């Protein structure tokens, strides 16, 4: 472990366990929100008799008295040093103690009686006794009385931001984690890295050195995440109005930490090869991030190593060397310039609504794209002599100022035939600061024309807080259902049946994810249309089958018999 990491962890938290904030917070906005969202999910999933027991539990919760149904409810978890038992405390908002006692008295086999100290109660059932302490309008519930001693957590302060933003959330707080856990995790990380970094028999000095540098960089990055993370938040929100579910994960770095700087460096304002196709894509991926410092040096070494390997291979074939040395050197020069610029950008789209009619479009940002175009013109005629290539057509078309060259292979893979049709062709070109690639049938040139007909767009600002996304992924399920249906496996047929029912409404099949970064924060947001919730129906039904219809909803929820 690095000396800096050890020192940072040693000074991370010298407070007593009693004053440390919870390591984990699990909360929901309110009891009413929990009931509403669960009913919403069950309705979308088409709940039937096999999961009716869930509705029984909801009905019971709906009749609870004495509980404030509009304030947060959840759990706090305190982690002691390694070897100790985690302390779990539930919190429930109380509207009226008398009403709460009356509600509990109606539950078979359960009693709620005062404890030895003021504000303390005991909740007893046949299975166990839970200790309860009421303070600041909340009932704090724990298995151990020790967990409720001392000053209790301020629930409103801990959950305020979470419940304002999400229906339900889980928060992991670095300040609640004893440093010993992080020290042990980093020590294990270094041990595993050292064990795996064994030189292979066929590995050259340069290859082993590059792999060692890559391993060291990865270990260093993970170490910064462990040392520099302050808080990880996972949030879930259901939107009936938008007919969607949103999930969000946010990793917040400690101020002035290396991790905070790394997040800031990632979020450079880089242009990406954007495509102006208006037709919805089955899959769309776009990535754009800045690379600085150690990352840039490592990528430079990768290009250097690649150049050395190509030179060695060409030296074995003088005829090929005479033709390929200059164009390949030109491409490697462009890669070096791209790495030096510190911008990594790429975009990909798969367009089409049915198997055999899809077109793949991709663009990768690259410096000196005009030089790469010249290199392609030198390299492709040599490729035409390959036994796998049927023909190469230089200047098959010019789209958006970029000249494209067509490559037709003699043999077409089965999976390519299913996706793109019986006679797909590959199109490549370089220009407008990018290398472009397309794969498809007769529709490929038309889609290329749509994609590149406009000027390159300015950086996107669709990310949260107006930030430019580092990564965007957009998936529409409809085009892939028919593709999977062409398979013969029983599991695939079961998926197709469920998917066709879930995504019967064509505008409810979108999944969108994006990652953004700024100084001190990395955020991932995922938004799913209602169709993905409907896909839960087989899962919920299968879980319901594991219980007998006569089995009670829950032992504690059985009403007391008169």
C-alpha positions in Angstrom: 0.0 0.0 0.0 1.3 3.5 -0.8 2.6 5.6 2.1 0.1 8.4 1.2 -2.9 6.1 1.3 -1.8 4.7 4.7 -1.4 8.1 6.2 -4.7 9.3 4.7 -6.6 6.3 6.2 -4.9 6.5 9.5 -6.1 10.1 9.9 -9.5 9.5 8.3 -11.5 9.2 11.5 -10.3 9.4 15.0 -13.7 9.9 16.5 -15.3 7.4 18.9 -17.8 4.9 17.5 -20.7 6.6 19.2 -20.0 9.9 17.4 -19.5 8.4 13.9 -22.3 8.8 11.4 -24.1 5.6 10.1 -22.1 3.7 7.5 -25.3 2.9 5.6 -28.7 4.7 5.4 -31.6 2.9 3.7 -34.8 5.0 3.5 -38.0 5.6 1.6 -39.8 9.0 1.3 -42.8 7.8 3.4 -45.0 4.9 4.1 -47.6 6.2 1.7 -45.0 6.4 -1.1 -43.9 2.9 -0.4 -47.5 1.6 -0.7 -48.2 3.6 -3.8 -45.0 2.6 -5.6 -45.4 -1.1 -4.8 -49.0 -1.1 -6.0 -47.8 0.7 -9.1 -45.2 -1.9 -9.9 -47.6 -4.8 -9.2 -50.2 -3.3 -11.4 -47.7 -2.8 -14.3 -46.4 -6.3 -13.8 -49.9 -7.8 -14.0 -50.0 -9.2 -10.5 -52.3 -12.2 -10.2 -53.4 -14.6 -7.4 -49.9 -16.0 -6.9 -48.7 -12.6 -5.7 -51.9 -11.5 -4.0 -50.1 -12.0 -0.6 -48.2 -8.8 -1.4 -51.4 -7.0 -1.6 -52.5 -8.4 1.8 -49.4 -6.9 3.3 -50.1 -3.6 1.6 -53.7 -3.6 2.9 -52.4 -4.1 6.4 -49.9 -1.3 6.1 -52.7 0.9 4.7 -54.7 0.5 7.9 -51.8 1.3 10.3 -52.7 4.0 12.8 -50.2 6.0 15.0 -47.6 6.2 12.2 -46.9 9.4 10.3 -47.5 8.3 6.8 -45.8 11.4 5.2 -42.3 11.3 6.7 -39.3 9.1 5.9 -39.0 5.5 7.1 -35.9 3.2 6.9 -32.8 1.7 8.5 -29.5 2.9 9.8 -26.5 0.6 9.9 -23.4 1.3 12.0 -20.3 -0.7 11.3 -17.9 -1.3 14.3 -14.2 -2.2 13.7 -13.6 -5.7 12.1 -14.8 -8.4 14.4 -17.7 -6.5 15.9 -21.4 -7.0 15.1 -23.1 -4.4 12.9 -25.7 -2.3 14.7 -29.0 -2.0 12.7 -31.6 0.6 13.8 -34.9 1.0 12.1 -36.7 4.3 12.2 -40.5 4.8 11.9 -42.2 8.2 12.1 -44.7 8.3 14.9 -47.9 10.4 14.8 -49.5 9.3 18.0 -48.2 6.8 20.6 -51.6 5.8 21.9 -52.8 5.0 18.3 -49.6 3.1 17.6 -50.1 1.0 20.8 -53.7 0.3 19.8 -52.6 -0.8 16.3 -49.9 -3.2 17.7 -52.4 -4.6 20.2 -54.4 -6.0 17.3 -51.5 -8.1 16.0 -51.6 -11.7 17.2 -48.8 -12.7 19.5 -47.2 -9.3 19.8 -47.1 -7.0 22.8 -45.8 -3.4 23.2 -44.9 -2.4 26.7 -42.9 0.3 28.4 -39.2 -0.3 29.1 -37.1 0.6 32.2 -36.3 4.1 31.0 -38.5 7.0 29.9 -39.1 6.8 26.1 -38.0 3.2 25.9 -40.4 0.3 24.9 -40.2 -3.4 24.2 -41.9 -5.0 21.2 -42.2 -8.7 21.9 -43.3 -11.5 19.7 -43.0 -15.3 19.9 -39.7 -15.1 17.9 -37.8 -12.2 19.4 -37.9 -8.9 21.4 -37.1 -5.6 19.7 -36.1 -2.6 21.7 -37.8 0.7 20.9 -36.8 4.3 21.8 -39.0 7.2 20.8 -37.4 10.6 20.3 -38.0 13.6 18.0 -41.1 12.1 16.5 -39.5 8.8 15.5 -39.5 5.3 16.9 -36.0 3.9 16.7 -36.1 0.1 16.7 -33.2 -2.3 17.3 -32.5 -5.9 18.4 -29.8 -4.7 20.8 -30.7 -2.2 23.6 -27.1 -0.9 23.3 -27.8 0.3 19.8 -30.2 2.8 21.2 -28.0 4.2 23.9 -26.5 7.7 23.8 -27.5 10.4 21.4 -29.7 9.2 18.6 -29.2 10.1 14.9 -31.1 13.1 13.6 -33.3 11.4 11.0 -34.5 14.6 9.3 -30.9 15.7 8.8 -29.7 12.4 7.5 -32.6 11.7 5.1 -33.6 15.2 4.1 -31.7 15.4 0.8 -32.3 11.7 -0.1 -36.1 11.8 0.3 -36.3 15.2 -1.4 -34.7 13.6 -4.5 -35.8 10.0 -4.5 -38.7 7.7 -3.6 -36.2 5.3 -2.1 -32.4 5.5 -1.6 -29.4 3.8 -0.1 -26.4 5.9 1.0 -23.0 4.6 2.0 -21.1 7.1 4.1 -17.3 7.0 4.2 -17.2 8.7 7.6 -19.2 5.8 9.1 -16.7 3.2 7.9 -13.8 2.4 10.3 -10.5 3.0 8.5 -9.5 -0.7 9.2 -11.9 -1.8 6.5 -10.3 0.4 3.8 -6.7 -0.5 5.0 -7.6 -4.2 4.6 -9.2 -3.7 1.2 -6.2 -1.9 -0.2 -3.8 -4.4 1.2 -5.8 -7.2 -0.4 -5.8 -5.3 -3.7 -2.0 -5.0 -3.7 -1.6 -8.7 -2.8 -3.9 -9.8 -5.7 -2.1 -7.5 -8.2 1.3 -8.8 -7.2 0.1 -12.4 -7.5 -1.4 -11.9 -10.9 1.6 -10.0 -12.3 3.8 -12.9 -13.3 5.7 -12.7 -16.5 4.6 -15.1 -19.2 7.0 -17.2 -21.1 6.2 -15.7 -24.5 6.2 -12.1 -23.2 8.8 -9.6 -24.3 10.5 -7.1 -22.0 8.4 -4.3 -23.5 5.1 -6.2 -23.2 5.7 -7.1 -19.6 6.7 -3.5 -18.8 3.5 -2.2 -20.4 1.3 -4.8 -18.6 3.1 -3.9 -15.3 2.4 -0.2 -15.9 -1.2 -0.9 -16.7 -1.6 -3.0 -13.5 0.0 -0.3 -11.4 -2.2 2.4 -12.9 -5.4 0.3 -12.2 -4.3 -0.4 -8.6 -3.6 3.2 -8.1 -7.0 4.3 -9.5 -8.9 1.8 -7.3 -6.8 3.0 -4.3 -7.9 6.5 -5.0 -11.5 5.4 -5.0 -11.2 3.7 -1.7 -9.2 6.5 0.0 -10.9 9.5 -1.7 -14.6 8.5 -1.7 -16.8 10.4 0.7 -20.3 9.1 -0.2 -22.0 6.7 -2.6 -25.7 7.3 -3.1 -28.1 5.0 -5.0 -31.6 6.4 -5.6 -34.8 5.1 -7.2 -37.7 7.2 -8.4 -41.0 6.2 -10.1 -42.7 8.6 -12.4 -46.4 7.8 -13.1 -46.7 10.9 -15.2 -43.7 10.1 -17.4 -44.4 6.4 -17.3 -40.8 5.7 -16.4 -38.5 4.5 -13.6 -35.3 6.4 -12.9 -32.2 5.1 -11.1 -29.3 7.2 -10.1 -25.9 6.4 -8.6 -23.6 9.3 -7.4 -20.1 8.9 -6.1 -18.9 12.0 -4.2 -15.2 12.5 -3.6 -13.6 14.2 -0.6 -12.6 17.8 -1.2 -9.0 18.3 -2.4 -8.6 14.5 -2.9 -6.9 12.9 -5.9 -10.2 11.3 -6.8 -11.9 14.8 -6.9 -9.3 15.9 -9.4 -9.6 12.8 -11.5 -13.4 13.4 -11.9 -12.7 17.0 -12.9 -10.2 16.0 -15.5 -12.6 13.5 -17.1 -15.2 16.1 -17.8 -13.3 18.1 -20.5 -15.5 19.9 -23.1 -14.7 17.6 -26.0 -16.5 17.4 -29.4 -17.6 13.9 -30.4 -18.4 12.4 -33.8 -22.1 13.1 -33.6 -24.6 11.6 -36.1 -27.7 13.5 -37.2 -29.9 10.5 -37.9 -33.4 11.2 -36.8 -34.6 7.6 -37.1 -34.7 5.9 -33.6 -31.8 3.6 -33.0 -32.0 0.1 -31.6 -28.8 0.8 -29.8 -26.9 4.1 -29.5 -23.7 4.6 -27.6 -21.6 7.8 -27.3 -18.5 8.3 -25.2 -16.3 11.4 -24.8 -13.8 11.9 -22.0 -10.5 13.7 -21.4 -7.4 11.7 -20.5 -4.5 13.4 -18.6 -1.4 12.5 -16.6 -0.8 8.8 -16.0 -3.6 7.7 -18.3 -2.2 9.6 -21.3 1.3 8.3 -20.7 -0.1 4.7 -20.5 -2.0 5.2 -23.8 1.2 6.6 -25.4 3.1 3.5 -24.4 0.3 1.3 -25.9 0.7 3.1 -29.3 4.5 2.8 -29.1 4.3 -0.9 -28.3 1.8 -1.4 -31.2 4.2 0.4 -33.6 7.0 -1.9 -32.5 4.9 -5.0 -33.1 3.8 -3.8 -36.5 7.4 -3.0 -37.5 8.5 -6.5 -36.4 5.7 -8.2 -38.4 6.4 -6.1 -41.6 10.1 -6.9 -41.4 9.2 -10.5 -42.0 7.5 -9.7 -45.3 9.5 -7.2 -47.4 6.8 -7.1 -50.1 4.1 -6.2 -47.6 6.5 -3.8 -45.9 7.0 -1.8 -49.1 3.3 -1.3 -49.5 2.1 -0.9 -45.9 4.9 0.7 -44.0 3.9 4.3 -44.9 0.1 4.1 -44.6 0.3 2.2 -41.2 2.9 4.7 -40.0 0.6 7.5 -40.9 -2.3 5.9 -39.0 -0.1 5.4 -35.9 1.1 9.1 -36.1 -2.6 10.1 -36.1 -3.2 7.9 -33.0 -0.2 9.4 -31.2 -1.6 12.9 -31.9 -5.0 11.9 -30.7 -3.5 10.6 -27.4 -1.4 13.7 -27.1 -4.6 15.8 -27.4 -6.1 13.9 -24.5 -9.5 13.4 -26.0 -11.2 10.0 -26.4 -14.4 10.2 -28.4 -16.6 7.6 -30.1 -20.2 7.1 -31.1 -22.2 4.1 -32.4 -25.7 3.5 -33.7 -27.6 0.5 -34.8 -30.5 1.6 -36.9 -33.4 -0.6 -38.1 -36.6 -2.2 -36.8 -36.3 -5.8 -38.1 -33.6 -8.5 -38.6 -31.9 -8.2 -41.9 -32.6 -4.5 -42.2 -30.2 -3.1 -39.6 -27.3 -0.7 -40.3 -24.4 -0.1 -37.9 -22.9 3.4 -38.0 -19.8 4.3 -35.9 -17.4 7.2 -35.6 -14.1 7.5 -33.6 -12.5 10.9 -33.0 -9.0 11.1 -34.4 -6.5 13.8 -35.2 -5.1 14.3 -38.7 -8.1 12.6 -40.3 -7.2 13.8 -43.7 -3.9 12.0 -43.4 -5.7 8.9 -42.4 -7.9 9.2 -45.5 -4.8 9.2 -47.6 -3.5 6.2 -45.8 -6.7 4.3 -46.4 -6.3 4.9 -50.2 -2.9 3.3 -50.0 -3.9 0.4 -47.8 -7.2 -0.7 -49.2 -6.0 -1.8 -52.7 -3.6 -4.1 -50.9 -6.5 -5.5 -48.8 -8.3 -6.3 -52.1 -5.9 -9.2 -52.7 -6.9 -10.9 -49.4 -8.6 -14.3 -49.9 -11.5 -13.2 -47.7 -12.3 -10.0 -49.7 -14.5 -10.1 -52.8 -13.8 -6.6 -53.9 -12.8 -3.1 -52.7 -14.5 0.0 -54.2 -12.5 3.2 -53.6 -14.6 6.4 -53.5 -17.9 4.4 -53.5 -19.5 7.7 -52.4 -18.9 11.0 -50.7 -21.1 11.9 -47.7 -20.9 15.1 -45.7 -17.5 15.9 -47.2 -16.1 12.4 -46.3 -15.1 10.0 -49.0 -16.3 6.4 -48.2 -14.8 3.2 -49.6 -16.8 -0.1 -49.8 -15.4 -3.5 -48.8 -17.4 -6.6 -49.8 -16.4 -9.9 -48.3 -16.6 -13.3 -50.0 -18.2 -15.0 -46.9 -20.8 -13.5 -44.6 -21.0 -14.7 -41.0 -24.4 -16.0 -40.0 -24.9 -13.4 -37.3 -24.1 -10.6 -39.7 -26.6 -12.1 -42.2 -29.3 -12.1 -39.6 -28.6 -8.5 -38.6 -27.8 -6.8 -41.9 -29.2 -9.0 -44.7 -27.8 -11.4 -47.2 -25.3 -9.1 -48.8 -23.9 -6.6 -46.3 -21.0 -4.4 -47.1 -18.5 -2.5 -45.0 -17.9 1.2 -45.6 -14.9 3.1 -44.2 -13.8 6.7 -44.4 -11.9 9.4 -42.6 -12.6 13.1 -42.4 -14.1 15.8 -40.2 -11.8 14.8 -37.3 -13.1 11.2 -37.2 -12.7 7.7 -38.6 -16.1 6.5 -39.9 -17.4 3.0 -40.2 -20.7 1.5 -41.5 -21.9 -2.1 -41.9 -25.2 -2.9 -43.7 -27.0 -3.8 -46.8 -28.4 -1.5 -49.5 -29.6 1.0 -46.8 -26.1 1.7 -45.5 -25.2 4.5 -47.9 -28.6 6.2 -47.4 -28.1 6.1 -43.6 -24.6 7.4 -43.9 -25.9 10.3 -45.9 -28.5 11.1 -43.1 -25.8 10.7 -40.4 -23.2 13.0 -41.9 -25.3 15.5 -43.9 -25.0 18.2 -41.2 -22.1 19.9 -39.5 -20.6 18.4 -36.4 -22.7 19.5 -33.5 -21.4 21.4 -30.5 -20.8 19.4 -27.3 -24.0 17.9 -25.9 -25.4 19.3 -22.6 -28.1 16.7 -22.0 -26.3 15.5 -18.8 -27.4 16.4 -15.3 -26.6 19.9 -14.2 -25.9 20.8 -17.9 -22.8 18.6 -17.9 -21.5 17.0 -21.1 -22.0 13.2 -20.7 -18.9 11.1 -20.6 -21.0 8.1 -21.7 -24.5 7.7 -23.1 -26.2 4.5 -23.9 -29.7 4.4 -25.4 -31.5 1.1 -26.2 -34.9 0.4 -27.7 -36.1 -3.1 -27.1 -38.6 -3.5 -30.0 -36.0 -4.1 -32.8 -34.3 -6.8 -30.7 -37.4 -8.9 -29.9 -37.8 -10.1 -33.4 -34.0 -10.8 -33.6 -34.1 -13.0 -30.6 -37.3 -14.7 -31.9 -35.3 -16.1 -34.8 -33.5 -18.3 -32.3 -34.6 -21.9 -31.5 -33.7 -22.1 -27.8 -36.6 -22.5 -25.4 -35.2 -19.8 -23.1 -35.2 -17.4 -26.1 -38.8 -18.2 -26.9 -39.8 -17.6 -23.3 -38.1 -14.2 -23.4 -39.8 -13.3 -26.7 -43.2 -14.1 -25.3 -42.7 -12.0 -22.2 -41.1 -9.2 -24.1 -43.8 -8.9 -26.7 -46.4 -8.6 -23.9 -44.3 -6.1 -21.9 -43.4 -3.9 -24.9 -46.7 -4.1 -26.8 -46.8 -0.3 -26.7 -43.9 0.7 -29.0 -43.2 4.0 -27.2 -42.5 2.2 -23.9 -39.4 0.3 -24.8 -36.6 2.8 -24.2 -33.7 2.5 -21.7 -31.4 5.5 -21.5 -28.2 5.7 -19.4 -25.7 8.5 -19.1 -22.6 9.2 -17.0 -21.4 12.7 -16.1 -18.5 14.0 -14.1 -17.5 17.3 -12.5 -14.9 18.2 -9.9 -15.5 15.9 -7.0 -18.5 13.9 -8.4 -19.3 11.1 -10.8 -22.9 10.4 -11.6 -24.7 7.6 -13.5 -28.4 8.0 -14.4 -30.6 5.3 -15.9 -34.1 5.8 -17.1 -36.4 2.9 -18.1 -39.8 3.0 -19.7 -42.7 1.1 -18.1 -42.2 -1.8 -20.4 -39.2 -2.9 -18.4 -41.3 -3.1 -15.3 -43.8 -5.3 -17.0 -41.0 -7.7 -17.7 -40.9 -8.3 -13.9 -44.2 -10.2 -14.1 -42.6 -13.6 -14.7 -40.2 -12.9 -11.8 -42.9 -11.9 -9.4 -45.1 -14.8 -10.4 -42.2 -17.2 -9.9 -41.5 -15.9 -6.5 -45.2 -16.2 -5.6 -45.2 -19.8 -6.6 -42.7 -20.6 -3.9 -45.4 -19.9 -1.2 -48.5 -21.9 -0.5 -51.8 -20.0 -1.1 -52.8 -20.8 2.4 -49.6 -19.4 3.9 -50.2 -16.2 5.9 -48.8 -12.9 4.5 -46.5 -12.7 7.5 -46.5 -14.1 11.0 -46.4 -10.7 12.6 -49.2 -9.4 10.4 -51.7 -12.0 11.5 -54.7 -10.3 13.2 -55.4 -11.2 16.8 -58.4 -13.6 17.0 -61.2 -12.4 19.3 
